[in-house]
Each structure stands twice: as structure tokens, then as C-alpha cells.
Amino acid sequence: MLLMTRAVRSADPVRSPVGNTPIVDVSLEVHGTMRRLRLKLESKNPFGSLKDRISASLIDHVADRIDKEIGVIESTSGNLGVAMSAECAARGIPFTAVVDPRTSVFFIDRMRGLGAEVRVIDEPDATGGYLLNRIQYVREQLKVRPGLVWTNQYRSEANPNAHFESTAPELLRQVPGPATVLVPVSTGGTLAGLTRFAEATDADWRLIGVDVHGSAALGRTSGRRLLSGIGASCPSSFLDPTTAAVQYVDVAEAVSACLWLSEEVGIGVGGSSGATVAAALRMFRQDPETEELVCLCPDGADRYRTTIYHADWRTAQGITTAGMGGAVAYSGLSESGE
């Protein structure tokens, strides 16, 4: 079944600069040894997420084909939809966001408030998720609406290129020395952009993709997933699963990390960020020689108040959370810019 919400056009948003997001350093004691967890908070972008970095790039990539009376369409779990809604509003381009029932009311309301038309695809596909049916709907719309343009975040080189040109050099300025960087994977564009940058420069990074069980993004069999913004029902077109280093986490680990970070440290992050933090804490516990890890955190807690941070939602989904245990103790916080 297809559900549609009406677009409500608001005033064009103020276009603030994207990027220059801070790194916050969290000091931890793990098994009696001091460690440093470095969080790059992409929630500080103008519209609240890492996806702010690619929205303009995706539109620029197809700009010569866009009809301003018909506009563009994109499948999104939420953050890209908000960023694209803002970018299209600023350019006077109609935008259709194709989402699914896992997309929170926060995202839908924000997209509608920025003038987007939101289509909700609520029939699961063969994998048990919704991504394949979202993409199928986009393809159908391209056939029946001549002139409609799909920006296609899943295959457009504008996706990894934006991270090659923006996210990666910024991170290198902030973390110039050797670093292990954990990057959540969905389309794979972020990890691909950082990997290409490291290969083309002297960035001394060990890059690790973080994915969730049930995701096919890096070659595994697709299954049920609850968190939006991380994982996918199909393999990434930007990454080679045979060469990508990856840490897998489950939903309970990711949610527990979100709650721990909020309650103990006072930082609110989304589920994909929670997954990277969970993977980092696991690596700290497993390897006493690992002193510092960098986590790329795509968004904040504001858009997950009715899901991850709501006890009733966690109970309804059968998610049992647990603390980090006595092995991890928070001991301090500091912030750095570039």
C-alpha cells in the first residue's frame, strides 16, 4: 500500500555553510586503561546530519536534466530527505521523498515543512525490508512522470565524491596523525569516499565499516532490520565486500550505546552513530593496545525521540538494552574543532 502526505510549502530555508563539524573527545577507562573515543558530530550540520554534505552534490550532478516544473525524486530513510528538501526548496525545485514506515514522524514533518511531497511505501519487499520496494516505486514514477529526475544516492558518484571532497579532507585536518576511523555503512558512499581519499593522499587511516546484522550492504544475506540510517537490503555499489574491514553490531548493542552515551556523557546520537560507538567500545574491550578510536556520527538524538529513546518503542520491538558494564567508565569530555 502507498500512503501519501500533502506537501506544505514553507519559506525557503536559510542556507548555512555545511561542514566544519566538531570532534568531541570522550575519555574512558576500559579494564583499568585510559582510552579516548573521538566522536565527529555531523548533527552540527545546518539540517542536522551527514547527508547535508551530499544533497547539493547529488542535485548538481543531474542539474542539466532537471525540469523545475517536475523536479526530482529520491528514496530515503530520513536524513537525506530532509537535506534534499532544504536544498530543493532553496533552488525552487519540486522534491518527492520516498520513505517507509520506519521513517519517524520527525523526518516526515520536517520534509513536509520544507515543501517536499512525501510518499510512504508500507509494503515489505522480499527481504523483509522496504528499500527494494521504495526503489521500485521510484522506477515506476520515472515511467509515468516524464521529465522526473532520480538523483539515485545508491549509484551516483556524486555520493562518494562529496565525501572525498568534503568529509575526508576535513577529518584529516582534525585528525592528522594515524587513526582508526569507524564509519557506519548504508549506501556505502561515505566509507567509499574516505577510502578513495586515503588512497590518494597521505592520510594514515585504518577505515572500518560498521554495519548491522540483517544488512546486505557488504555482501551478507538481507534480513529484518529495525534501525533507519544504517544497513541496506542490497549490496553497496561503491564498496568491495572482500576488501572492506567491517564490524557488525546488533540492534540492542546500538541502542544500548545510544542510551549510555546520552545518560553518562550527555551526548545524543542516532542509531547509526550508536552502532559505531558500540563497535568502538567492543574493540576497546577486546584489545588493550587500542588507545584511541574515531567514530563518524551521522546524526543526533532529536530525530529518534519516538523510537530509540522511547521505552515503549523499545518494548514493542523486543529490544532489551544493557549498560556498558563495569568494564567501561566515563571520565571526561572535551571538544575540538579543526
Disulfide bonds with the S-S distance in Angstrom:
none
